[in-house]
Amino acid sequence: YRRGVGDLIFDVDFDAVEVFNGHTFGNRSDPVKQAEAAGRNMVGGSDAHTLGELGGITVNVEGDLIESILAGGVQIKRMNPYLLFARHAGGLANRKFRQHVARRFSRN
């Protein structure tokens, strides 16, 4: 929901909208409030791009996935955004450090 669908959420008959995923944090808007205001069902997904992002979102459904989405029966739990940010920052710092060490020791 970085840029999201914006006002299209009110105009397009979406079955559901993704309000959280494991890759984004610090959203400028509140995707849950927008989805609720538009009367849209909500979903979430891991969308993990790194190991540290795994587990940032859990999605629970009972029964059939599609039926649960269409009935608005998806339960989404989001990791504390500060902890998620710390995991992102830690991964970035680790990559930068490894790149620095590789450059430093690859010089002859």
DSSP file (Angstrom, degrees, kcal/mol; ACC not computed):
  #  RESIDUE AA STRUCTURE BP1 BP2  ACC     N-H-->O    O-->H-N    N-H-->O    O-->H-N    TCO  KAPPA ALPHA  PHI   PSI    X-CA   Y-CA   Z-CA
    1    1 A Y              0   0    0      0, 0.0    28,-0.3     0, 0.0    27,-0.2   0.000 360.0 360.0 360.0  37.2    0.0    0.0    0.0
    2    2 A R        -     0   0    0     25,-0.1    26,-0.3     1,-0.1    27,-0.1   0.991 360.0  -5.7 -64.3 -59.6    2.8    2.4   -0.8
    3    3 A R  S    S+     0   0    0     24,-0.1     3,-0.4    25,-0.0    -1,-0.1   0.716 100.9 179.9-101.9 -33.0    0.9    4.2   -3.4
    4    4 A G        -     0   0    0      1,-0.2    -2,-0.0     2,-0.0    -1,-0.0  -0.031  50.1 -60.7  64.6-167.4   -2.0    2.0   -3.3
    5    5 A V    >   -     0   0    0      1,-0.3     3,-1.9     2,-0.0    -1,-0.2   0.496  67.3-164.9 -93.5  -5.4   -5.1    2.3   -5.4
    6    6 A G  T >   -     0   0    0     -3,-0.4     3,-1.6     1,-0.3    -1,-0.3  -0.266  67.4  -8.1  59.2-137.9   -6.0    5.7   -4.1
    7    7 A D  T >> S+     0   0    0      1,-0.3     3,-1.8     2,-0.2     4,-0.8   0.614 118.9  83.7 -70.0 -12.0   -9.5    6.9   -4.8
    8    8 A L  H <> S+     0   0    0     -3,-1.9     4,-3.1     1,-0.3     3,-0.3   0.771  73.9  75.4 -61.0 -22.8  -10.0    3.9   -7.1
    9    9 A I  H <4 S+     0   0    0     -3,-1.6    -1,-0.3     1,-0.2     5,-0.2   0.802 100.6  41.9 -58.5 -27.3  -10.9    2.0   -3.9
   10   10 A F  H <4 S+     0   0    0     -3,-1.8    -1,-0.2    -4,-0.2    -2,-0.2   0.703 121.7  39.4 -89.3 -22.4  -14.2    3.9   -4.0
   11   11 A D  H  < S+     0   0    0     -4,-0.8     2,-0.4    -3,-0.3    -2,-0.2   0.748 103.0  66.9-102.3 -28.2  -14.8    3.6   -7.7
   12   12 A V  S  < S-     0   0    0     -4,-3.1     2,-2.1    -5,-0.1    -1,-0.0  -0.806  80.5-126.0-101.9 137.3  -13.7    0.1   -8.7
   13   13 A D        +     0   0    0     -2,-0.4     2,-0.1    27,-0.0    -4,-0.1  -0.466  39.5 178.8 -82.6  70.8  -15.5   -3.0   -7.4
   14   14 A F        -     0   0    0     -2,-2.1    27,-0.3    -5,-0.2     3,-0.1  -0.471  30.6-143.8 -70.1 141.8  -12.5   -4.8   -5.9
   15   15 A D  S    S-     0   0    0      1,-0.3    26,-0.6    -2,-0.1     2,-0.3   0.868  81.9 -18.7 -69.5 -36.6  -13.3   -8.1   -4.2
   16   16 A A  E     -a   41   0A   0     24,-0.1     2,-0.4    -3,-0.0    -1,-0.3  -0.975  61.8-138.2-162.4 160.3  -10.6   -7.3   -1.6
   17   17 A V  E     -a   42   0A   0     24,-2.4    26,-2.2    -2,-0.3     2,-0.6  -0.978  24.9-116.6-128.5 144.5   -7.7   -5.0   -1.1
   18   18 A E  E     +a   43   0A   0     -2,-0.4    26,-0.2    24,-0.2     3,-0.1  -0.682  32.9 174.1 -78.6 120.4   -4.3   -5.7    0.4
   19   19 A V  E     +     0   0A   0     24,-2.7     2,-0.3    -2,-0.6    13,-0.2   0.695  64.3  19.3-101.2 -23.1   -4.0   -3.6    3.5
   20   20 A F  E     +a   44   0A   0     23,-0.8    25,-1.5    11,-0.1     2,-0.3  -0.996  57.8 173.2-143.2 148.0   -0.7   -4.9    4.9
   21   21 A N  E >   -a   45   0A   0     -2,-0.3     3,-0.6     3,-0.3    25,-0.2  -0.966  43.0-109.2-146.2 165.6    2.3   -6.9    3.6
   22   22 A G  T 3  S+     0   0    0     23,-1.3    25,-0.2    24,-0.6    24,-0.1   0.560 110.6  55.8 -71.9  -8.2    5.6   -7.9    5.1
   23   23 A H  T 3  S+     0   0    0     25,-0.1     2,-0.3    26,-0.0    -1,-0.2   0.737  96.5  66.2 -97.7 -24.9    7.6   -5.6    2.9
   24   24 A T    <   +     0   0    0     -3,-0.6    -3,-0.3     3,-0.0     2,-0.3  -0.748  51.8 159.0-104.3 147.6    6.0   -2.2    3.6
   25   25 A F        +     0   0    0     -2,-0.3    -3,-0.0     1,-0.1    57,-0.0  -0.970  54.6  42.4-153.7 161.2    6.0   -0.2    6.8
   26   26 A G  S    S-     0   0    0     -2,-0.3    -1,-0.1     1,-0.1    -2,-0.0   0.891  73.4-165.7  67.7  39.4    5.4    3.4    7.7
   27   27 A N        -     0   0    0      1,-0.1    -1,-0.1    -3,-0.1   -25,-0.1  -0.272  21.2-139.6 -59.1 142.1    2.5    3.9    5.3
   28   28 A R  S    S+     0   0    0    -26,-0.3     2,-0.3   -27,-0.2    -1,-0.1   0.767  87.7  36.9 -73.5 -25.6    1.6    7.5    4.7
   29   29 A S  S    S-     0   0    0    -28,-0.3     3,-0.1   -27,-0.1    -2,-0.0  -0.777  90.9-108.3-120.9 167.7   -2.1    6.6    4.8
   30   30 A D     >  -     0   0    0     -2,-0.3     4,-2.1     1,-0.2     5,-0.2  -0.824  28.3-171.1 -98.5 100.4   -4.1    4.2    6.9
   31   31 A P  H  > S+     0   0    0      0, 0.0     4,-2.4     0, 0.0     5,-0.2   0.823  83.4  55.7 -64.0 -31.2   -5.1    1.4    4.5
   32   32 A V  H  > S+     0   0    0      2,-0.2     4,-2.7     1,-0.2     5,-0.2   0.942 108.3  47.4 -66.2 -46.0   -7.4   -0.3    7.0
   33   33 A K  H  > S+     0   0    0      1,-0.2     4,-2.7     2,-0.2    -1,-0.2   0.904 113.3  48.9 -61.3 -41.1   -9.4    2.9    7.4
   34   34 A Q  H  X S+     0   0    0     -4,-2.1     4,-1.8     2,-0.2    -1,-0.2   0.919 112.1  47.8 -65.8 -42.3   -9.6    3.4    3.7
   35   35 A A  H  X>S+     0   0    0     -4,-2.4     5,-2.9     2,-0.2     4,-0.6   0.910 113.8  47.7 -64.8 -41.3  -10.7   -0.1    3.0
   36   36 A E  H ><5S+     0   0    0     -4,-2.7     3,-1.0     3,-0.2    -2,-0.2   0.923 110.5  51.6 -64.4 -43.4  -13.4    0.1    5.8
   37   37 A A  H 3<5S+     0   0    0     -4,-2.7    -1,-0.2     1,-0.3    -2,-0.2   0.839 113.6  44.9 -62.2 -33.1  -14.6    3.5    4.5
   38   38 A A  H 3<5S-     0   0    0     -4,-1.8    -1,-0.3    -5,-0.2    -2,-0.2   0.508 112.3-120.6 -88.7  -4.9  -15.0    1.9    1.0
   39   39 A G  T <<5 +     0   0    0     -3,-1.0     2,-0.3    -4,-0.6    -3,-0.2   0.831  59.9 153.0  70.2  31.6  -16.6   -1.2    2.3
   40   40 A R      < -     0   0    0     -5,-2.9    -1,-0.2    -6,-0.2   -24,-0.1  -0.712  48.1-116.8 -97.7 145.4  -13.9   -3.4    0.9
   41   41 A N  E     -a   16   0A   0    -26,-0.6   -24,-2.4    -2,-0.3     2,-0.4  -0.477  35.7-133.7 -70.7 150.4  -12.8   -6.8    2.2
   42   42 A M  E     +a   17   0A   0    -26,-0.2     2,-0.3    32,-0.2    32,-0.3  -0.860  25.7 174.6-116.0 144.9   -9.2   -6.8    3.4
   43   43 A V  E     -a   18   0A   0    -26,-2.2   -24,-2.7    -2,-0.4   -23,-0.8  -0.892   9.2-161.3-134.5 167.2   -6.3   -9.2    2.8
   44   44 A G  E     -a   20   0A   0     -2,-0.3     2,-0.3   -26,-0.2   -23,-0.2  -0.932   4.9-167.1-142.7 166.2   -2.6   -9.2    3.7
   45   45 A G  E     -a   21   0A   0    -25,-1.5   -23,-1.3    -2,-0.3    13,-0.1  -0.989  31.2-121.4-154.3 160.1    0.4  -11.1    2.5
   46   46 A S        +     0   0    0     -2,-0.3   -24,-0.6   -25,-0.2     3,-0.2   0.940  33.5 174.3 -70.9 -45.9    4.0  -11.7    3.4
   47   47 A D        -     0   0    0      1,-0.2     2,-0.2   -25,-0.2    -1,-0.1   0.810  21.1-178.1  42.3  36.4    5.5  -10.3    0.3
   48   48 A A        +     0   0    0      1,-0.2    -1,-0.2   -26,-0.1   -25,-0.1  -0.459  24.9 177.5 -71.1 130.9    8.9  -10.9    1.9
   49   49 A H  S    S+     0   0    0     -2,-0.2     2,-0.3    -3,-0.2    -1,-0.2   0.569  71.2  29.3-104.3 -16.6   11.9   -9.8    0.0
   50   50 A T  S >> S-     0   0    0      1,-0.1     3,-1.3     0, 0.0     4,-0.5  -0.922  85.7-107.5-138.4 164.0   14.5  -10.7    2.6
   51   51 A L  G >4 S+     0   0    0     -2,-0.3     3,-1.2     1,-0.3    -1,-0.1   0.868 116.9  59.9 -59.1 -38.1   14.7  -13.3    5.4
   52   52 A G  G 34 S+     0   0    0      1,-0.3    -1,-0.3    35,-0.1    36,-0.1   0.676  98.7  58.4 -66.5 -17.0   14.2  -10.6    8.0
   53   53 A E  G X4 S+     0   0    0     -3,-1.3     3,-1.8    34,-0.1    -1,-0.3   0.626  78.5 110.7 -87.9 -14.0   10.8   -9.7    6.6
   54   54 A L  T << S+     0   0    0     -3,-1.2    -7,-0.0    -4,-0.5    -3,-0.0  -0.370  81.4  21.6 -61.9 136.7    9.4  -13.2    7.0
   55   55 A G  T 3  S+     0   0    0      2,-0.3    -1,-0.3    -2,-0.1    -2,-0.1   0.481  82.6 121.1  86.4   2.8    6.7  -13.3    9.7
   56   56 A G  S <  S+     0   0    0     -3,-1.8    23,-3.0     1,-0.2     2,-0.4   0.780  81.0  29.2 -67.8 -25.3    5.9   -9.6    9.5
   57   57 A I  E     -B   78   0B   0     -4,-0.2     2,-0.4    21,-0.2    -2,-0.3  -0.997  66.5-165.4-134.9 136.4    2.3  -10.5    8.6
   58   58 A T  E     -B   77   0B   0     19,-2.5    19,-2.7    -2,-0.4     2,-0.5  -0.985   7.2-162.4-120.2 139.4    0.2  -13.5    9.5
   59   59 A V  E     -B   76   0B   0     -2,-0.4     2,-0.5    17,-0.2    17,-0.2  -0.979   5.2-168.5-122.7 125.4   -3.0  -14.2    7.7
   60   60 A N  E     +B   75   0B   0     15,-3.0    15,-2.8    -2,-0.5     2,-0.3  -0.950  10.6 168.1-118.3 132.1   -5.7  -16.5    9.1
   61   61 A V        -     0   0    0     -2,-0.5     2,-0.5    13,-0.2    13,-0.1  -0.972  25.3-139.2-135.2 152.5   -8.7  -17.8    7.3
   62   62 A E        -     0   0    0     -2,-0.3     2,-0.2    11,-0.3    11,-0.1  -0.954  69.8 -18.1-111.1 132.0  -11.2  -20.6    8.2
   63   63 A G  S    S+     0   0    0     -2,-0.5     2,-0.2     4,-0.1    -2,-0.1  -0.475 120.4  14.4  78.7-147.8  -12.3  -22.9    5.4
   64   64 A D     >  -     0   0    0     -2,-0.2     4,-2.4     1,-0.1     5,-0.2  -0.414  65.8-140.1 -68.8 132.9  -11.8  -22.0    1.8
   65   65 A L  H  > S+     0   0    0      2,-0.2     4,-2.4     1,-0.2     5,-0.2   0.940 100.3  44.9 -59.7 -51.8   -9.5  -19.1    1.1
   66   66 A I  H  > S+     0   0    0      1,-0.2     4,-2.6     2,-0.2     5,-0.2   0.920 114.0  49.3 -62.5 -44.7  -11.5  -17.5   -1.7
   67   67 A E  H  > S+     0   0    0      1,-0.2     4,-1.8     2,-0.2    -1,-0.2   0.900 111.0  50.8 -61.6 -39.8  -14.8  -17.8    0.2
   68   68 A S  H  <>S+     0   0    0     -4,-2.4     5,-3.3     2,-0.2     4,-0.5   0.910 110.9  48.4 -63.7 -42.3  -13.2  -16.3    3.3
   69   69 A I  H ><5S+     0   0    0     -4,-2.4     3,-1.3     1,-0.2    -2,-0.2   0.950 113.2  46.6 -62.3 -48.8  -11.9  -13.3    1.3
   70   70 A L  H 3<5S+     0   0    0     -4,-2.6    -1,-0.2     1,-0.3    -2,-0.2   0.794 113.6  49.1 -66.2 -27.9  -15.2  -12.7   -0.3
   71   71 A A  T 3<5S-     0   0    0     -4,-1.8    -1,-0.3    -5,-0.2    -2,-0.2   0.471 114.0-116.2 -88.9  -2.1  -17.0  -13.0    3.0
   72   72 A G  T < 5S+     0   0    0     -3,-1.3    -3,-0.2    -4,-0.5    -2,-0.1   0.772  74.5 133.5  73.8  25.2  -14.6  -10.6    4.7
   73   73 A G      < +     0   0    0     -5,-3.3     2,-0.5    -6,-0.2   -11,-0.3   0.125  25.9 120.1 -97.3  21.2  -13.4  -13.4    7.0
   74   74 A V        -     0   0    0     -6,-0.4     2,-0.5   -32,-0.3   -13,-0.2  -0.742  48.1-156.1 -89.2 128.5   -9.7  -12.8    6.7
   75   75 A Q  E     -B   60   0B   0    -15,-2.8   -15,-3.0    -2,-0.5     2,-0.5  -0.917  10.9-167.3-104.9 125.4   -7.9  -12.0   10.0
   76   76 A I  E     -B   59   0B   0     -2,-0.5     2,-0.5   -17,-0.2   -17,-0.2  -0.942   6.7-169.9-117.3 129.1   -4.6  -10.1    9.5
   77   77 A K  E     -B   58   0B   0    -19,-2.7   -19,-2.5    -2,-0.5     2,-0.4  -0.973   8.7-158.9-117.1 133.0   -2.0   -9.6   12.2
   78   78 A R  E     -B   57   0B   0     -2,-0.5   -21,-0.2   -21,-0.2   -22,-0.1  -0.900  20.2-117.0-112.7 137.4    0.8   -7.2   11.7
   79   79 A M        -     0   0    0    -23,-3.0   -23,-0.1    -2,-0.4     5,-0.1  -0.331  53.1 -77.8 -63.4 151.9    4.1   -7.3   13.5
   80   80 A N     >  -     0   0    0      1,-0.2     4,-2.5     2,-0.1     3,-0.4  -0.328  43.2-133.9 -50.1 124.9    4.8   -4.2   15.6
   81   81 A P  H  > S+     0   0    0      0, 0.0     4,-2.4     0, 0.0    -1,-0.2   0.812 103.6  54.5 -59.2 -31.1    6.0   -1.6   13.0
   82   82 A Y  H  > S+     0   0    0      2,-0.2     4,-2.2     1,-0.2     5,-0.1   0.899 110.0  46.0 -69.8 -39.1    8.9   -0.5   15.1
   83   83 A L  H  > S+     0   0    0     -3,-0.4     4,-2.1     2,-0.2    -1,-0.2   0.905 112.5  50.8 -67.9 -40.7   10.2   -4.1   15.3
   84   84 A L  H  X S+     0   0    0     -4,-2.5     4,-2.2     2,-0.2    -2,-0.2   0.913 110.1  50.0 -62.0 -42.4    9.6   -4.6   11.6
   85   85 A F  H  X S+     0   0    0     -4,-2.4     4,-3.0     1,-0.2     5,-0.2   0.913 108.7  52.6 -61.3 -42.8   11.6   -1.4   10.9
   86   86 A A  H  X S+     0   0    0     -4,-2.2     4,-2.5     1,-0.2    -1,-0.2   0.887 108.6  50.2 -61.6 -38.7   14.4   -2.6   13.1
   87   87 A R  H  X S+     0   0    0     -4,-2.1     4,-2.1     2,-0.2    -1,-0.2   0.914 112.2  47.4 -65.5 -42.0   14.6   -5.9   11.2
   88   88 A H  H  X S+     0   0    0     -4,-2.2     4,-2.3     2,-0.2    -2,-0.2   0.947 114.1  46.8 -61.8 -48.7   14.7   -4.0    7.9
   89   89 A A  H  X S+     0   0    0     -4,-3.0     4,-2.7     1,-0.2    -2,-0.2   0.889 110.9  52.3 -63.4 -39.9   17.4   -1.6    9.2
   90   90 A G  H  X S+     0   0    0     -4,-2.5     4,-2.2    -5,-0.2    -1,-0.2   0.905 110.0  48.5 -62.8 -41.8   19.4   -4.5   10.6
   91   91 A G  H  X S+     0   0    0     -4,-2.1     4,-2.3     2,-0.2    -2,-0.2   0.899 112.2  48.7 -64.6 -41.3   19.3   -6.4    7.3
   92   92 A L  H  X S+     0   0    0     -4,-2.3     4,-2.6     2,-0.2     5,-0.2   0.927 111.4  49.1 -64.5 -45.4   20.4   -3.2    5.4
   93   93 A A  H  X S+     0   0    0     -4,-2.7     4,-2.4     1,-0.2    -2,-0.2   0.901 110.8  51.2 -61.3 -40.5   23.3   -2.6    7.8
   94   94 A N  H  X S+     0   0    0     -4,-2.2     4,-2.4     2,-0.2    -1,-0.2   0.925 110.9  47.4 -62.9 -45.6   24.4   -6.2    7.5
   95   95 A R  H  X S+     0   0    0     -4,-2.3     4,-2.4     2,-0.2    -2,-0.2   0.923 112.5  49.2 -62.3 -44.3   24.4   -6.0    3.6
   96   96 A K  H  X S+     0   0    0     -4,-2.6     4,-2.4     1,-0.2    -1,-0.2   0.903 111.4  49.9 -62.6 -41.2   26.3   -2.7    3.7
   97   97 A F  H  X S+     0   0    0     -4,-2.4     4,-2.6    -5,-0.2    -1,-0.2   0.928 111.1  48.2 -63.5 -45.3   28.9   -4.1    6.1
   98   98 A R  H  X S+     0   0    0     -4,-2.4     4,-2.5     1,-0.2    -2,-0.2   0.891 112.0  49.9 -63.3 -39.0   29.4   -7.2    3.9
   99   99 A Q  H  X S+     0   0    0     -4,-2.4     4,-2.4     2,-0.2    -1,-0.2   0.913 111.3  49.3 -64.1 -42.4   29.8   -5.1    0.8
  100  100 A H  H  X S+     0   0    0     -4,-2.4     4,-2.6     2,-0.2    -2,-0.2   0.934 112.7  46.6 -62.4 -47.0   32.3   -2.9    2.5
  101  101 A V  H  X S+     0   0    0     -4,-2.6     4,-2.4     1,-0.2    -2,-0.2   0.913 111.8  51.4 -63.0 -42.8   34.4   -5.9    3.7
  102  102 A A  H  X S+     0   0    0     -4,-2.5     4,-1.0     1,-0.2    -1,-0.2   0.914 113.2  44.6 -61.8 -43.2   34.2   -7.5    0.3
  103  103 A R  H  X S+     0   0    0     -4,-2.4     4,-0.7     1,-0.2     3,-0.3   0.915 113.0  51.8 -66.3 -42.0   35.5   -4.3   -1.4
  104  104 A R  H  < S+     0   0    0     -4,-2.6     3,-0.4     1,-0.2    -2,-0.2   0.899 117.0  36.9 -63.0 -42.6   38.2   -3.8    1.2
  105  105 A F  H  < S+     0   0    0     -4,-2.4    -1,-0.2     1,-0.2    -2,-0.2   0.524 106.1  66.2 -93.5  -5.1   39.7   -7.2    1.0
  106  106 A S  H  < S+     0   0    0     -4,-1.0     2,-0.2    -3,-0.3    -1,-0.2   0.603  79.9  98.6 -88.4 -11.0   39.2   -7.7   -2.8
  107  107 A R     <        0   0    0     -4,-0.7    -4,-0.0    -3,-0.4    -3,-0.0  -0.551 360.0 360.0 -76.1 139.8   41.8   -4.9   -3.5
  108  108 A N              0   0    0     -2,-0.2    -1,-0.1     0, 0.0    -3,-0.0   0.419 360.0 360.0 -97.3 360.0   45.3   -6.1   -4.3
